[in-house]
Amino acid sequence: MSLQKAIESRLQAHVQRAAAEILDVLKGATLQELLAFSAGTKTAPTTTSSKTMRGSGSGALGRRTPQEIEDTMLSIAALLGNSPKGLRAEQIKEALNVEAALLPRPLEVGLESGQIVKTGQKRSTTYFLTSLAPKAVVKKAVKKAAVKTAKKKAARKP
């Protein structure tokens, strides 16, 4: 093998390793980290985030902080803001590159806060940003919330 081919081969191996490391960093970064980095704040994304597996290697997800849950909910809301027809949980999972187990709590927080509304059941549940949701969906969500509140009040009465 000539010296030129040896150099090209070694350079190619270095480029492939560097590209793989860059992809790993990007896959583990949160949307906020990527936006901050692209805005020129020079804060490089880290490989650990709320969207990656955490824990003792047993496959269990680590406990998330309320801030991580809120950040995920805001990412979901931003995504839904670009989707007037709404998205199913599976589509949200794929778009944000998160594990399915990380979605229920942020979605619940968004629903409770009124930023997100939903329609449908089980796998056909579609989530909307409240400001972009069809009026019928918002009306039904408001009615359902009122019934839920009434049930909670009734359960508290001795």
N, C-alpha and C positions, 0 to 999 in steps of 0.2 A: 504494500500500500504506500502510495506516495505521501510525502509530507503534507501536501495541499489537501488531499483527501482525509488524512488523519485530523488535520485542523478543522476541516468542514464537519467531520463526524462529531468531534468533541463540541464544537460550537452548537451544532444541532441538538445534542443531548442537553446542553446548558439551557438553550432556548425552550425546549420542551419542559424541563423541570421548572423553569421560571414561570412559564405559562400555566402550568398545573398549580403552582403556589398562588398565583394571582387569582385563578378561578376559585381556589379554596377560600381565599380571603373574601372574595365577592359573594360567594354562596353563604358565608357565615355572617355577613354584614347586615345590619338593619337598614331599612329605607332611610331613616334619619342620618345614620352614619354615612351612607353613600351620598345623600344630598349635601351634608356638611362638607364632605371631602370635595365634591364637584364644585361647591361654591367657593372653594379656595381657602377654607379655614385650615388646611394642612393637617387636619385630624385624620389620620389613616384609620380605615376600618379595622377592627380586630377580628380574630377568628372565633372568638367566643361571643355569643349573643343569646338573647332569649329564644332565638329561632333554631338553635342547634341543640343537639342532645347534650344533656348535662347529667351529672351524677357519677356513680361509682363504676360505670362501665357495665352495669347490669341491664342497661336498656331503659331504665326508668328515667322519666323526665324530672329535672330538678324543680324545686319550688320557685315560682316566679314572684317577683316583687309587684306591689300594686302599680308602680311606675311602668314596669315591663308590660303588664296587662293593658294599661292605659295607652302606651305607645303602640301596641299591636292593634288596639281598637281604633286609634287614630289612623293607622296605616290602612285598616279595613275601610274606614270612612272615606279616606282619600281615594281609594280604589273605587268605591261605590259612587263617588262623586263624578267619576268618568264613565259610569255605566248606567245610563238612564233606564235601561230595561232590567236592571238588577242583576245579581249574581247568586248562584248557589254556593254552598259552603265548599264544595269540591273545586269550583272555579276560583274562589278566593284563596284556597289552599295552594293551588297551582300558581296563581298570579303572584302571591307573596312568598312562595317557596318555603312554606312552613309545614310542620307536621299537623295532621288532622287533630291530634290530641291537644294542640295549643289553641285551637279556635273557639271552642264552646264558651269559655269564660269571657274573653274579649267581646264576643258577639252578645253575650248576656248583658255585659256592662253597657254596650251600645244601645241595646233594646231598652234597658232600664232607664237610661238617661234620655231616651227619646231621640237620639241622633240617628238611630237605625230602626227601621220597621221591617216586618217580614210578612210573607203570605205563603200559604201552602203547608204541607206536612212532610215530615221525614226527609227523604232525599230530594223531594221536589220543593222544599222550602227555598224561597227566593228572598234575598235581603236587598233592601233599598236604602239609600240615604233619604231621610225623611223629607228633605226639601225637594227631592226629585221623584218621589214615589207617586204612583197614581192615587188620586183622591180617595177612591174606594178602599185602597189598602190602608191609608192613614186613618180613615174613618173607622175601619174595623179594628185597627190597633188601639185607637183611643178608647173604643167601646170595651175591648178586651181588658185593657188596663184598668178601666173604671170597675168592671166586674171583679177583677182580681183584688183591687183595693177594698171593695165592699166586703168581699169574703174575708179578707184579713181583719177588717174592723169587726165583723160579726164574730169571728173566732176569738177576739180579745175580750168581748163582753162576757162578764161572769154570769 
